[in-house]
Amino acid sequence: MIEKMRAEIEALGGEIRFKAHVTDVRIEAGRIRGVQLDDGTQIDADHVIFALGHSARDTFAMLHERGVFMEPKPFSVGFRIEHPQSVIDRARFGPNAGHPLLGAADYKLVHHAKNGRSVYSFCMCPGGTVVAATSEPGRVVTNGMSQYSRNERNANAGIVVGIAPQDYRQDGRSEGPVNPLDGIAFQRALESRAFMLGGENYDAPGQRPADFLANRPSRAFESVEPSYKPGVRPTNLGERGNESLPPYAIEAIREALPAFERQIRGFAMPDAVLTGVETRTSSPLRITRGRDGQSLNVKGLYPAGEGAGYAGGIMSAGVDGIETAEAVARSLLGVAAQA
């Protein structure tokens, strides 16, 4: 599919540059004039789409330094939880579990905790695996995926807690504007903590729900084998004063697991596996744009997709890409009409 897309772009006059890293932008009088690559190449352009992933931390910092308007936004942090897919199938399909027409069951869950936090399932992967998603050395990040067949032994999903900019501000103040890059600093701190808890070898820290709820370390995993590679180290994700997540998140997840058990029998099974940490649920900032799709203060710069804060997954990012392309086309038509 990607090869065909590339061929179509080239057939329409486009050019693909592999291993080309944008390291700077040229802005003159509030308008984008081009970008610079890591090899020093300058590319002139008065319309530039920044379709960033939400791990493009170096680019976020560069755009912030260049004065491109951006603002902090809410996102969520938590763990991955794994169950045997058969447990989820039985809970969702009952006696029809395993029927070939039904395939692997999925779920969506939400719980509003007493401390005011919302806990919800995120990116549920039927018959899938927990995968490594770190993008920086000395940090551990988890994510999840399913192959098209959805026939792996475990189901997994993020169990995450919503946080707001005030939760992750770094200046210690209780009011006033939050630095747009503070969410990245918050993520990095959690990811570094996970690296340490995992043994500092890129294993992820993990725990059985029975031990997590009892606030005791796990010594081993039993009937549910973690799918994360290179491996999962049993530990205590919620040890007081040594938590893998902020205490309010640990508290909310501990309350949510029994609530989810009441909706899906077996969800809080003692031998399931919690794997930490999930920090990249969505972008921690938004490169704000106007109704014309352009940056609020840099004309010709079009922030797009998940990293720019305008999508929350593959489908919405794709739709946002289409809308951004239409915005560029409208701008080009407007320029042509004026000429």
TATAZI-V986115 format. One record per residue. N is the residue number from 0. RES is the residue in one letter. OMEGA is omega in whole degrees, 0 to 359 (NA if undefined). Layout:
# TATAZI-V986115
n:N res:RES omega:OMEGA
n:N res:RES omega:OMEGA
This chain:
# TATAZI-V986115
n:0 res:M omega:181
n:1 res:I omega:179
n:2 res:E omega:179
n:3 res:K omega:177
n:4 res:M omega:179
n:5 res:R omega:179
n:6 res:A omega:179
n:7 res:E omega:178
n:8 res:I omega:181
n:9 res:E omega:179
n:10 res:A omega:179
n:11 res:L omega:177
n:12 res:G omega:179
n:13 res:G omega:180
n:14 res:E omega:178
n:15 res:I omega:177
n:16 res:R omega:178
n:17 res:F omega:177
n:18 res:K omega:179
n:19 res:A omega:185
n:20 res:H omega:177
n:21 res:V omega:182
n:22 res:T omega:181
n:23 res:D omega:175
n:24 res:V omega:175
n:25 res:R omega:181
n:26 res:I omega:179
n:27 res:E omega:177
n:28 res:A omega:176
n:29 res:G omega:179
n:30 res:R omega:177
n:31 res:I omega:180
n:32 res:R omega:177
n:33 res:G omega:180
n:34 res:V omega:177
n:35 res:Q omega:178
n:36 res:L omega:184
n:37 res:D omega:176
n:38 res:D omega:179
n:39 res:G omega:180
n:40 res:T omega:175
n:41 res:Q omega:176
n:42 res:I omega:179
n:43 res:D omega:178
n:44 res:A omega:175
n:45 res:D omega:171
n:46 res:H omega:182
n:47 res:V omega:176
n:48 res:I omega:174
n:49 res:F omega:178
n:50 res:A omega:187
n:51 res:L omega:165
n:52 res:G omega:184
n:53 res:H omega:172
n:54 res:S omega:182
n:55 res:A omega:189
n:56 res:R omega:179
n:57 res:D omega:180
n:58 res:T omega:175
n:59 res:F omega:181
n:60 res:A omega:180
n:61 res:M omega:180
n:62 res:L omega:178
n:63 res:H omega:179
n:64 res:E omega:180
n:65 res:R omega:175
n:66 res:G omega:177
n:67 res:V omega:185
n:68 res:F omega:175
n:69 res:M omega:182
n:70 res:E omega:178
n:71 res:P omega:178
n:72 res:K omega:176
n:73 res:P omega:168
n:74 res:F omega:186
n:75 res:S omega:177
n:76 res:V omega:179
n:77 res:G omega:182
n:78 res:F omega:163
n:79 res:R omega:174
n:80 res:I omega:180
n:81 res:E omega:173
n:82 res:H omega:167
n:83 res:P omega:180
n:84 res:Q omega:180
n:85 res:S omega:178
n:86 res:V omega:180
n:87 res:I omega:179
n:88 res:D omega:181
n:89 res:R omega:181
n:90 res:A omega:185
n:91 res:R omega:187
n:92 res:F omega:180
n:93 res:G omega:184
n:94 res:P omega:179
n:95 res:N omega:179
n:96 res:A omega:180
n:97 res:G omega:179
n:98 res:H omega:185
n:99 res:P omega:179
n:100 res:L omega:182
n:101 res:L omega:182
n:102 res:G omega:182
n:103 res:A omega:182
n:104 res:A omega:174
n:105 res:D omega:179
n:106 res:Y omega:170
n:107 res:K omega:185
n:108 res:L omega:174
n:109 res:V omega:177
n:110 res:H omega:177
n:111 res:H omega:187
n:112 res:A omega:181
n:113 res:K omega:180
n:114 res:N omega:176
n:115 res:G omega:181
n:116 res:R omega:173
n:117 res:S omega:177
n:118 res:V omega:183
n:119 res:Y omega:175
n:120 res:S omega:186
n:121 res:F omega:174
n:122 res:C omega:181
n:123 res:M omega:185
n:124 res:C omega:178
n:125 res:P omega:179
n:126 res:G omega:187
n:127 res:G omega:181
n:128 res:T omega:170
n:129 res:V omega:187
n:130 res:V omega:176
n:131 res:A omega:183
n:132 res:A omega:180
n:133 res:T omega:179
n:134 res:S omega:181
n:135 res:E omega:180
n:136 res:P omega:176
n:137 res:G omega:180
n:138 res:R omega:178
n:139 res:V omega:178
n:140 res:V omega:177
n:141 res:T omega:173
n:142 res:N omega:178
n:143 res:G omega:178
n:144 res:M omega:172
n:145 res:S omega:168
n:146 res:Q omega:179
n:147 res:Y omega:183
n:148 res:S omega:181
n:149 res:R omega:186
n:150 res:N omega:173
n:151 res:E omega:189
n:152 res:R omega:186
n:153 res:N omega:164
n:154 res:A omega:175
n:155 res:N omega:177
n:156 res:A omega:169
n:157 res:G omega:170
n:158 res:I omega:194
n:159 res:V omega:184
n:160 res:V omega:180
n:161 res:G omega:176
n:162 res:I omega:182
n:163 res:A omega:180
n:164 res:P omega:180
n:165 res:Q omega:179
n:166 res:D omega:188
n:167 res:Y omega:179
n:168 res:R omega:188
n:169 res:Q omega:185
n:170 res:D omega:178
n:171 res:G omega:181
n:172 res:R omega:181
n:173 res:S omega:179
n:174 res:E omega:183
n:175 res:G omega:182
n:176 res:P omega:178
n:177 res:V omega:177
n:178 res:N omega:181
n:179 res:P omega:181
n:180 res:L omega:182
n:181 res:D omega:179
n:182 res:G omega:178
n:183 res:I omega:178
n:184 res:A omega:178
n:185 res:F omega:178
n:186 res:Q omega:183
n:187 res:R omega:180
n:188 res:A omega:179
n:189 res:L omega:181
n:190 res:E omega:176
n:191 res:S omega:178
n:192 res:R omega:179
n:193 res:A omega:178
n:194 res:F omega:180
n:195 res:M omega:180
n:196 res:L omega:180
n:197 res:G omega:178
n:198 res:G omega:176
n:199 res:E omega:176
n:200 res:N omega:180
n:201 res:Y omega:162
n:202 res:D omega:178
n:203 res:A omega:175
n:204 res:P omega:181
n:205 res:G omega:182
n:206 res:Q omega:172
n:207 res:R omega:179
n:208 res:P omega:179
n:209 res:A omega:179
n:210 res:D omega:179
n:211 res:F omega:181
n:212 res:L omega:180
n:213 res:A omega:181
n:214 res:N omega:175
n:215 res:R omega:182
n:216 res:P omega:171
n:217 res:S omega:179
n:218 res:R omega:181
n:219 res:A omega:173
n:220 res:F omega:188
n:221 res:E omega:188
n:222 res:S omega:180
n:223 res:V omega:181
n:224 res:E omega:180
n:225 res:P omega:180
n:226 res:S omega:183
n:227 res:Y omega:175
n:228 res:K omega:17
n:229 res:P omega:179
n:230 res:G omega:179
n:231 res:V omega:180
n:232 res:R omega:178
n:233 res:P omega:182
n:234 res:T omega:174
n:235 res:N omega:183
n:236 res:L omega:186
n:237 res:G omega:181
n:238 res:E omega:183
n:239 res:R omega:181
n:240 res:G omega:182
n:241 res:N omega:188
n:242 res:E omega:175
n:243 res:S omega:177
n:244 res:L omega:176
n:245 res:P omega:182
n:246 res:P omega:180
n:247 res:Y omega:178
n:248 res:A omega:177
n:249 res:I omega:180
n:250 res:E omega:182
n:251 res:A omega:180
n:252 res:I omega:177
n:253 res:R omega:177
n:254 res:E omega:186
n:255 res:A omega:185
n:256 res:L omega:176
n:257 res:P omega:177
n:258 res:A omega:177
n:259 res:F omega:176
n:260 res:E omega:179
n:261 res:R omega:178
n:262 res:Q omega:180
n:263 res:I omega:183
n:264 res:R omega:182
n:265 res:G omega:184
n:266 res:F omega:179
n:267 res:A omega:180
n:268 res:M omega:186
n:269 res:P omega:188
n:270 res:D omega:172
n:271 res:A omega:184
n:272 res:V omega:169
n:273 res:L omega:180
n:274 res:T omega:184
n:275 res:G omega:349
n:276 res:V omega:174
n:277 res:E omega:183
n:278 res:T omega:188
n:279 res:R omega:181
n:280 res:T omega:175
n:281 res:S omega:182
n:282 res:S omega:177
n:283 res:P omega:179
n:284 res:L omega:176
n:285 res:R omega:172
n:286 res:I omega:195
n:287 res:T omega:180
n:288 res:R omega:178
n:289 res:G omega:181
n:290 res:R omega:178
n:291 res:D omega:178
n:292 res:G omega:183
n:293 res:Q omega:174
n:294 res:S omega:181
n:295 res:L omega:185
n:296 res:N omega:176
n:297 res:V omega:181
n:298 res:K omega:180
n:299 res:G omega:178
n:300 res:L omega:185
n:301 res:Y omega:175
n:302 res:P omega:185
n:303 res:A omega:170
n:304 res:G omega:190
n:305 res:E omega:182
n:306 res:G omega:179
n:307 res:A omega:177
n:308 res:G omega:183
n:309 res:Y omega:177
n:310 res:A omega:181
n:311 res:G omega:181
n:312 res:G omega:186
n:313 res:I omega:184
n:314 res:M omega:182
n:315 res:S omega:177
n:316 res:A omega:178
n:317 res:G omega:178
n:318 res:V omega:179
n:319 res:D omega:176
n:320 res:G omega:177
n:321 res:I omega:181
n:322 res:E omega:178
n:323 res:T omega:177
n:324 res:A omega:178
n:325 res:E omega:178
n:326 res:A omega:177
n:327 res:V omega:180
n:328 res:A omega:179
n:329 res:R omega:178
n:330 res:S omega:179
n:331 res:L omega:178
n:332 res:L omega:178
n:333 res:G omega:177
n:334 res:V omega:180
n:335 res:A omega:181
n:336 res:A omega:180
n:337 res:Q omega:180
n:338 res:A omega:NA
